[in-house]
Amino acid sequence: MLLECLNYLQSNGADIAVRVLEHMKISLTALLAAVLIGVAGGYAASVSNKGEKWIMNLFQVLRVIPSLAILVLLIPVMGVGMKPAVTALAILAIPPVLTNTCVGFLEVPPFMLESAKGIGMKEWELLVHVRFPLALPMILTGIRSALVEVIASATLAAKIGAGGLGEIIFTGLGLNRTDLLLIGGFLVGVLSLAGVGIFSMICRILMPYKYRRRL
């Protein structure tokens, strides 16, 4: 089996590289959209008691719907290709980002806000210099969870012609070839680990104080 995998890698290296790049493009685009929507929605939910309930409930309901079902529902509207795949993955990734963002902002200690207001900070200064920095650890935790989910679920994009490593996996299923299944699954796992590793490095840059405390 190992020999079959090595032979396939040698003879189809260029095609595999294209699939990896497609997978990364789909995943990163969906994650970026989810971060923009999730952080904005989470902040909006944290400052509005009424908004918090319906925003959180809406995206929690969407999270229950399987990604494949969302893909199927989007085909009549968006057709096939990258656009519906990115939309479906973004819908999957928004809930953890939104939830953690909302919790992060709500957990900012009130006394720190009062102290900041006492020295004359305006609302936008409170957001930039107090609220957001204190909520950042929770926000990044939500983004990390979304990153792993998106990379793993992006394999379904191949079902609607968006490419990615799912092409190798579904070809392996269709041809009953274990070597393709192993290669596809292994590469998805490598991308997930690489993504988490790079994200951890970014977290160290953004929050050096947090990691120094652990040493």
C-alpha positions in Angstrom: 0.0 0.0 0.0 2.8 2.4 0.9 4.5 1.7 -2.5 1.2 2.4 -4.3 0.9 5.8 -2.5 4.5 6.7 -3.3 3.9 5.8 -7.0 0.8 7.9 -7.2 2.6 10.8 -5.5 5.5 10.6 -8.0 3.3 10.3 -11.1 0.7 12.9 -10.1 2.7 15.4 -8.1 1.6 18.4 -10.2 -2.1 17.6 -9.9 -1.8 17.0 -6.2 -0.2 20.4 -5.8 -3.0 22.1 -7.7 -5.6 20.3 -5.4 -3.7 21.5 -2.3 -3.7 25.1 -3.5 -7.4 24.9 -4.4 -8.1 23.5 -0.9 -6.2 26.3 0.8 -7.8 29.0 -1.4 -11.3 27.7 -0.6 -10.6 27.3 3.2 -8.9 30.7 3.6 -11.5 32.6 1.7 -14.3 31.0 3.7 -12.5 31.6 7.0 -11.8 35.3 6.2 -15.5 35.8 5.4 -16.5 34.0 8.6 -14.1 36.1 10.7 -15.4 39.4 9.3 -19.1 38.4 9.8 -18.5 36.6 13.1 -16.5 39.3 14.8 -18.9 42.1 13.7 -22.0 40.0 14.6 -20.4 39.0 18.0 -19.7 42.6 18.9 -23.2 43.6 17.8 -24.7 40.9 20.0 -22.6 41.8 23.0 -23.8 45.4 23.0 -27.5 44.6 22.5 -29.5 42.3 24.8 -32.3 41.8 22.2 -29.8 41.4 19.4 -27.8 38.9 21.3 -30.6 36.4 21.4 -31.7 36.4 17.8 -28.2 36.7 16.3 -26.9 33.8 18.4 -30.0 31.7 17.9 -29.9 32.3 14.1 -26.3 31.1 13.7 -26.6 28.2 16.1 -29.5 26.9 14.0 -27.4 27.2 10.9 -24.6 25.3 12.6 -26.9 22.3 13.0 -27.5 22.0 9.3 -24.9 19.7 7.6 -22.5 21.4 5.2 -23.5 19.1 2.4 -27.1 20.0 2.8 -26.2 23.7 2.6 -24.2 23.0 -0.5 -27.2 21.3 -2.1 -29.5 24.2 -1.2 -27.1 26.8 -2.6 -26.7 25.1 -6.0 -30.1 26.4 -7.5 -29.1 29.9 -6.3 -25.4 30.1 -7.0 -24.8 27.2 -9.3 -21.7 25.0 -8.8 -18.0 26.0 -8.3 -16.1 27.9 -5.6 -18.8 30.5 -4.7 -21.4 28.1 -3.1 -18.6 26.1 -1.5 -17.1 29.2 0.2 -20.6 30.4 1.2 -21.4 27.0 2.8 -18.1 26.8 4.6 -18.4 30.4 5.9 -21.8 29.6 7.3 -20.3 26.6 9.1 -17.4 28.7 10.4 -19.3 31.8 11.6 -21.0 30.3 14.8 -17.8 29.5 16.7 -16.2 32.9 15.8 -19.5 34.8 16.6 -20.1 33.0 19.9 -16.6 33.4 21.2 -16.5 37.0 20.1 -19.7 37.8 22.0 -18.5 36.0 25.1 -15.2 37.7 24.9 -16.7 41.2 24.8 -19.3 40.3 27.6 -16.5 39.1 29.9 -14.6 42.4 29.8 -14.5 43.5 33.5 -16.9 46.4 34.1 -14.4 48.1 36.4 -11.9 48.4 33.6 -14.5 50.1 31.4 -15.4 52.5 34.2 -11.8 53.3 34.8 -11.2 54.0 31.1 -14.3 56.2 31.0 -13.0 58.0 34.1 -9.8 59.1 32.4 -11.8 60.5 29.5 -11.8 57.7 26.8 -14.4 57.9 24.1 -16.5 54.9 23.0 -14.3 54.2 20.0 -11.2 54.4 22.2 -12.8 52.0 24.7 -13.4 49.5 21.8 -9.9 49.8 20.3 -7.8 50.1 23.5 -9.9 48.1 26.1 -12.7 46.0 24.8 -11.1 44.4 21.8 -7.6 43.6 23.4 -9.3 42.0 26.4 -11.7 40.0 24.1 -9.0 39.0 21.7 -8.0 35.7 23.4 -11.6 34.4 23.1 -11.9 35.7 19.6 -8.8 33.8 18.5 -10.0 30.6 20.2 -13.1 30.8 18.1 -11.2 31.4 14.9 -8.9 28.4 15.7 -11.9 26.2 16.0 -13.4 27.5 12.8 -10.1 27.0 11.0 -10.0 23.3 11.7 -13.7 22.8 10.8 -13.3 24.6 7.5 -10.2 22.7 6.4 -11.8 19.4 7.2 -15.2 20.3 5.6 -13.6 21.8 2.5 -13.3 18.3 1.1 -17.0 18.5 0.3 -16.4 21.3 -2.2 -15.3 18.7 -4.7 -18.9 17.5 -4.8 -19.9 20.7 -6.7 -16.9 21.1 -8.8 -14.9 23.5 -6.6 -11.9 21.3 -6.5 -9.6 20.7 -3.5 -8.4 17.6 -1.9 -11.9 16.2 -1.9 -11.3 15.4 -5.6 -8.7 12.8 -4.6 -10.8 11.4 -1.8 -14.0 11.0 -3.8 -12.0 9.6 -6.8 -10.7 7.0 -4.4 -14.2 6.2 -3.1 -15.5 5.8 -6.7 -12.6 3.6 -7.8 -12.3 1.8 -4.5 -8.7 2.8 -4.3 -7.4 2.9 -0.7 -4.2 4.6 -1.7 -6.1 7.7 -2.9 -8.1 7.8 0.3 -5.0 7.6 2.4 -3.2 10.3 0.4 -6.3 12.6 0.4 -6.9 12.1 4.1 -3.3 12.5 5.0 -2.9 15.8 3.1 -6.1 17.2 4.7 -4.6 16.3 8.1 -1.3 17.9 7.3 -3.1 21.1 6.2 -5.1 21.2 9.4 -1.9 20.7 11.6 0.0 23.3 9.5 -2.9 25.8 9.8 -3.1 25.4 13.5 0.7 25.7 13.8 0.8 28.9 11.8 -2.2 30.3 13.7 -0.5 29.6 17.0 2.5 31.6 15.8 0.2 34.5 14.9 -1.3 34.3 18.4 2.1 34.5 19.9 2.8 37.6 17.9 -0.6 39.2 18.8 -0.5 38.2 22.5 3.1 37.8 23.6 2.2 38.6 27.2 0.0 35.5 27.4 2.7 33.1 26.4 5.4 34.8 28.5 3.2 34.2 31.6 3.1 30.4 30.8 6.9 30.1 30.7 
